[in-house]
Amino acid sequence: MLSDAKIRAAKPRDKACKLADSHGLYPLVRPNGSKLWKWNYAFDGVRKTMAFGSYPAVSLAAARGKRDGARAQLDEGRDPSSIRKLIKGAATHYLHH
């Protein structure tokens, strides 16, 4: 598992690289030095990826919490990406009416 120090110390490379944490969570270190939280999972036999924000704005603990929440939705048989899109759509609809 990752530590905050390991994430901070990660240097950009020519290509984006993943630093594995646990249960499919990883920060993607991009060539420009930015670090984005991503989570790989499978729903209905389809591999999917969700983004949880950028590091350090989203801490390691917060990213793990977001992953755990999304895993709970998966355990209930619901696709976390679809739920996020529904919530975003509802919020956009609410703001524009």
C-alpha positions as CSV (number, residue, x, y, z in Angstrom):
1,M,0.0,0.0,0.0
2,L,1.1,3.5,-0.7
3,S,2.0,6.2,1.8
4,D,1.7,10.0,1.4
5,A,5.5,10.3,1.3
6,K,5.7,7.8,-1.6
7,I,3.1,9.7,-3.6
8,R,4.8,13.1,-2.9
9,A,8.2,11.6,-3.9
10,A,6.9,10.1,-7.2
11,K,8.6,11.9,-10.1
12,P,7.1,12.4,-13.6
13,R,8.3,10.2,-16.4
14,D,8.1,10.3,-20.2
15,K,4.8,8.4,-20.0
16,A,2.1,8.3,-17.4
17,C,2.6,5.7,-14.8
18,K,0.5,4.1,-12.0
19,L,1.5,3.7,-8.4
20,A,-0.6,0.9,-7.1
21,D,-2.4,1.2,-3.7
22,S,-5.0,-1.4,-3.0
23,H,-8.3,-2.7,-4.4
24,G,-7.7,-1.1,-7.8
25,L,-6.9,2.4,-6.5
26,Y,-3.9,4.3,-7.9
27,P,-2.5,7.7,-8.5
28,L,-1.7,8.2,-12.1
29,V,1.5,10.3,-12.4
30,R,1.4,12.2,-15.6
31,P,4.5,13.5,-17.5
32,N,3.6,17.1,-16.5
33,G,3.9,16.0,-12.8
34,S,0.2,16.1,-11.9
35,K,-1.2,13.1,-10.0
36,L,-4.8,12.0,-10.5
37,W,-6.6,9.4,-8.4
38,K,-8.1,6.6,-10.5
39,W,-9.9,3.4,-9.6
40,N,-10.2,0.3,-11.8
41,Y,-13.2,-2.0,-11.3
42,A,-15.4,-4.4,-13.2
43,F,-19.2,-4.2,-13.5
44,D,-21.2,-6.7,-15.5
45,G,-18.0,-8.2,-16.8
46,V,-16.9,-4.8,-18.2
47,R,-13.6,-3.1,-17.0
48,K,-14.2,0.5,-16.0
49,T,-12.2,3.3,-14.5
50,M,-13.4,6.1,-12.2
51,A,-11.5,9.3,-11.4
52,F,-11.6,10.7,-7.8
53,G,-9.8,14.0,-8.3
54,S,-6.2,15.2,-8.2
55,Y,-3.6,14.8,-5.5
56,P,-2.9,16.6,-3.1
57,A,-6.4,18.2,-3.3
58,V,-7.8,14.8,-2.7
59,S,-5.7,13.1,0.0
60,L,-4.7,9.4,0.1
61,A,-7.3,8.9,2.9
62,A,-10.0,10.7,1.0
63,A,-9.3,8.7,-2.2
64,R,-9.5,5.5,-0.2
65,G,-12.8,6.7,1.3
66,K,-14.2,7.4,-2.2
67,R,-13.1,4.0,-3.4
68,D,-14.7,2.3,-0.4
69,G,-17.9,4.1,-1.0
70,A,-17.9,3.1,-4.7
71,R,-17.0,-0.5,-3.7
72,A,-20.1,-0.5,-1.4
73,Q,-22.3,0.5,-4.4
74,L,-20.7,-2.3,-6.4
75,D,-21.4,-4.8,-3.6
76,E,-25.1,-3.7,-3.8
77,G,-25.1,-4.5,-7.6
78,R,-25.0,-0.9,-8.7
79,D,-22.5,0.7,-11.1
80,P,-20.7,3.6,-9.3
81,S,-20.1,5.4,-12.6
82,S,-23.7,5.3,-13.6
83,I,-24.8,6.6,-10.1
84,R,-22.3,9.5,-10.4
85,K,-23.6,10.4,-13.8
86,L,-27.2,10.4,-12.5
87,I,-26.3,12.6,-9.6
88,K,-24.3,15.0,-11.8
89,G,-27.2,15.2,-14.3
90,A,-29.7,15.8,-11.5
91,A,-27.5,18.6,-10.0
92,T,-27.1,20.2,-13.5
93,H,-30.8,20.0,-14.0
94,Y,-31.5,21.6,-10.6
95,L,-29.1,24.4,-11.2
96,H,-30.6,25.3,-14.6
97,H,-34.2,25.4,-13.4
